[in-house]
Amino acid sequence: MYPEELIAPMRAELTDAGFQEFRTAEDVDTHLKSHKGTTLIVVNSVCGCAAGAARPGVRYALDQSAKKPTTLATVFAGNDRDAVAKVREYVLPYPPSSPAMALFKDGELVHFIERHHIEGRNAKMIGDHLVEVFDHFCE
């Protein structure tokens, strides 16, 4: 587990943009089992591609998109272990990946962006992709 002081600014990049944190498996389950609408869950991470592309990319998408998920949530790989494990159950058959982004509609996975789709891409590329995804799946 990473020291909370180290990851607090990384968490804040998303919470300051309106993301709620799911810290437990129960948080994830309770939300996805009962939520109607779209939910974007970002699996946050300390890695460079999370800092340079994933977090800025998702924030860019939210700024640019006319359509947005009804709920924005995040879990932190390496700290919110049970919550991350539960999200990973919901995104099967995709293998564990962080950072990652999962879009759910009425609790069902409709789009997943794995780490290998984030690495080597810049924030604008990721954001532009998310804008298209939001346009397709969100109200």
N, C-alpha and C positions, 0 to 999 in steps of 0.2 A: 504494500500500500504506500502510495506517495504521501508525503506530509501535506496536510491540508493547506498550510501556508504557501506551499509551492504551487498548488493547483487552483487556489482561490481566484487568481486573476483569469485563469483559463475558463473556469466555471462562469465567471462574471461576463466574459465575452458573449455568452449565450443568454444568461439570465437577464442581463441588462437589455437584451433585444427581445425580451418577453417570454423566454423559455422557462417552464417550470421544471424543477428537478424531481426525477423519480429516484429515490435513494434506496428503495426496497423492492423486492420481488412483488410484494403485495401492492405497492403503488402502481407498478406496471400492469399487473393482473386486473386490479380494480378498474383502472381506466379503460384498458382495451376490451374487457369483457362487457362493459356497459356503455361505452361511448358511441354515439351516432354522429357521424361526420368524419372529417379527416384529421389525422394526427401525424405530425412529423416528429420522429424520435431521432435525435442525433446522439450517436455513441461518441462521446468526446474522448480525447486522448492527449497525452503530453507530447506526442511526436511532432516533428517538424511539418508534416503534411497537414496535420490538424491545425497548427498555428498559421501556416502560410496559405492554405487553400480551403480546408473544410469549413472552419468557423467563419472566415471572411466571405467565403462563397455562399454560405447559407444566409448570412446577413445581407449580402448583396441581392440575393434572390428575393428576400422579403421586402427589400426596398424597391425593387423593380417590378415585382409581379402585381397585377391587378387582383388575381385570385391567390388566396393564401389558405393554408391548413387552418382548421378551426381551433386546433390545439397544437402548441409547440412544446416539446418536452425534450429532456436530455438526461442521459446517464453517463457516468464517468468511468471508463475502463481503468482498472487498477485501483479503484476506490469504492465505487458503488457495486461491489462484486455480485451480490444477489440480484440487484436490479439489472445489471448487464447480462447475467446468465438468463434471466427471464426474457429479456428482449431477444436474446439469441435463440431461445426456444421458439419465439413467435416468428422469427425470420428463417427458420429451417425450410428448405435444405441448404441454405447458404451457410458456408463455414464461418466460424468466429472471425470478426474483422473489426479493427478500430484504427482510425476513425471509420465511421459508417453512418449512413442515413437511411432510415426506413420510413416510408409513407404508408399509413394504414387508412383504410376507409371502412367505417363501421366495424372496426376491430380486425379486419382482414388485411394482410400485406398486399399492397398493389404495386409498389416499386421499391427497389433496394439498390443503394449505391455502396459498393464495397470499397475497401481501402485501395485496391488496385485500379479502381476507377477515379480515385482522388490523386494518388501519387503521380507526379509528372504533369499535372494539370494546374493551371493557375485558378485563383478565386473566381475570376470572371467566367472562365469556361464552366466551372462547377455551378456557379450561379445561373448562367444562361440555361444550362441543362435543367436545373431545378425550376426555373420559370416555366419551361415547357411542361414539366411534370405537373406543376401546380395548375397550369392552364387546363391540362387534360383531366385531372382527378378532383380538383377542388371547385367549390361553388363560388 
